[in-house]
Amino acid sequence: MGAACLRIEGNHDPECGEMCALRAAGRVLVTHGHAFHPAIAPWSPAAADVSAEFRRAFDAAAHVPQPQRMLLAARAAAIRERQHERARSPMAILRGMAMRPWVFPLIIGYWRIFPELATRFLEIAGTASAAEGAPAPQAIVAGHSHRPGAWLIRMAWRIGH
């Protein structure tokens, strides 16, 4: 048994790999996690513009099934976010955060809701899988928040066959 590298795109590298992947016979969903929130990083000075681009792209992709629709919208929003970031140096970004101390409680608030956002995304993916007659993913592996953890948010007991 060998290991293979799985390249998943995120908000810092849109269009570099798969938008998400199902593993373990469709039971595990692997995604970066930037599609969980329309603003990608709600504390960012670019959050309103990024969120607007997410919503524009989401509406434009009305014909695309979920969760790919959210992932496509997140890709467009990530490209918009990169345009804002390219205009500023890394030191300017850090200085900007230091000049806006209210950003840190926003980040911590995002960390608190991240497991719930991931669960909602997993439920959307599960509904889509069930509609295709495929097994619904039971777990999600995501990054993006830069906060490690494992959470059990909701558990559904299924009795019978």
C-alpha positions in Angstrom: 0.0 0.0 0.0 1.5 3.4 -1.0 0.7 7.0 -0.3 -0.2 9.6 -2.9 -0.1 13.3 -2.8 -3.5 15.0 -3.0 -3.3 18.6 -4.2 -6.3 20.7 -3.0 -6.7 24.3 -4.0 -7.2 27.0 -1.4 -7.6 30.7 -1.2 -3.9 31.3 -1.6 -3.5 29.0 -4.6 -6.8 28.9 -6.6 -6.9 26.7 -9.6 -3.8 24.7 -8.6 -5.5 21.3 -7.9 -8.8 19.6 -7.1 -11.5 21.8 -5.5 -12.2 18.9 -3.1 -11.9 15.2 -3.0 -13.7 12.2 -1.7 -11.7 9.5 -0.1 -12.3 6.2 1.8 -15.0 5.0 -0.6 -16.7 8.4 -0.5 -16.9 8.6 3.3 -14.3 11.4 3.8 -14.4 14.8 2.2 -11.1 16.6 1.8 -11.2 20.3 1.1 -9.3 23.4 2.0 -12.1 25.1 3.8 -12.1 28.6 2.3 -15.5 27.9 0.7 -17.2 27.7 4.1 -17.6 31.5 4.4 -18.3 34.0 1.5 -15.7 36.5 2.7 -13.0 33.7 3.0 -11.4 35.7 5.8 -14.1 37.8 7.4 -11.6 39.9 9.3 -9.8 41.0 6.1 -10.0 44.6 4.9 -11.0 43.1 1.6 -13.8 41.0 3.1 -16.7 43.0 1.7 -15.3 42.9 -1.8 -14.4 39.2 -1.6 -17.8 38.4 -0.3 -19.5 40.3 -3.1 -17.4 38.4 -5.6 -18.4 35.1 -3.9 -22.1 36.0 -4.2 -21.7 37.1 -7.8 -20.0 33.9 -8.8 -22.4 31.8 -6.7 -25.4 33.3 -8.5 -23.7 32.9 -11.9 -23.2 29.2 -11.2 -26.9 28.5 -10.5 -26.7 25.6 -13.0 -23.9 23.8 -11.1 -24.8 21.3 -8.4 -23.6 21.7 -4.8 -21.0 21.6 -3.3 -19.2 22.4 -6.6 -21.2 25.6 -6.9 -19.8 26.9 -3.5 -16.3 25.8 -4.5 -16.5 27.6 -7.8 -17.7 30.8 -6.0 -14.9 30.4 -3.5 -12.4 30.1 -6.4 -13.6 33.4 -7.9 -13.6 35.0 -4.4 -10.0 33.7 -3.8 -8.8 35.2 -7.1 -10.4 38.6 -6.0 -8.7 38.2 -2.6 -5.3 37.6 -4.2 -5.7 40.9 -6.2 -6.0 42.7 -2.9 -3.1 40.9 -1.3 -0.8 41.5 -4.3 -1.2 45.2 -3.8 0.3 44.9 -0.3 3.6 43.5 1.0 3.5 40.9 3.8 4.8 43.5 6.3 2.1 45.9 5.3 -0.5 43.2 5.9 1.0 42.5 9.4 1.1 46.3 10.1 -2.5 46.6 9.0 -3.5 43.9 11.4 -1.6 45.5 14.3 -3.3 48.8 13.5 -6.7 47.1 13.7 -6.6 45.3 17.1 -10.3 44.4 16.8 -9.3 41.9 14.1 -8.0 39.4 16.6 -11.4 38.8 18.3 -12.9 38.4 14.8 -10.3 35.7 14.0 -11.1 33.9 17.3 -14.8 34.2 16.6 -14.2 32.6 13.2 -12.2 29.8 14.9 -15.2 29.2 17.1 -17.7 28.9 14.2 -15.4 27.0 11.8 -16.4 23.5 13.0 -20.1 24.4 12.4 -19.3 25.9 9.0 -17.4 22.7 8.1 -20.4 20.6 9.3 -22.8 22.6 7.1 -20.6 22.1 4.1 -20.4 18.4 4.8 -24.2 18.2 5.0 -24.5 20.0 1.6 -22.0 17.5 0.1 -23.9 14.6 1.8 -27.2 15.7 0.3 -25.5 16.0 -3.2 -24.0 12.5 -2.8 -27.3 11.0 -1.8 -29.0 12.6 -4.8 -26.5 10.8 -7.0 -27.0 7.5 -5.2 -23.5 7.6 -3.7 -22.6 7.3 0.0 -22.7 10.5 2.0 -19.4 11.6 3.4 -19.3 11.2 7.2 -16.2 13.2 8.0 -14.5 16.3 6.6 -10.8 17.2 6.6 -10.2 20.9 6.2 -7.5 23.4 6.8 -7.8 27.2 6.1 -8.4 28.3 9.7 -4.8 27.7 10.9 -6.3 26.2 14.0 -5.8 22.5 14.5 -8.6 20.4 16.0 -11.0 17.6 15.7 -14.7 18.2 16.5 -17.8 16.1 16.7 -20.6 18.6 15.9 -23.7 16.4 15.1 -24.1 12.7 15.2 -26.9 10.9 13.4 -27.7 7.4 14.6 -29.1 5.2 11.9 -31.0 2.2 13.0 -32.0 -0.5 10.5 -30.7 -1.2 7.1 
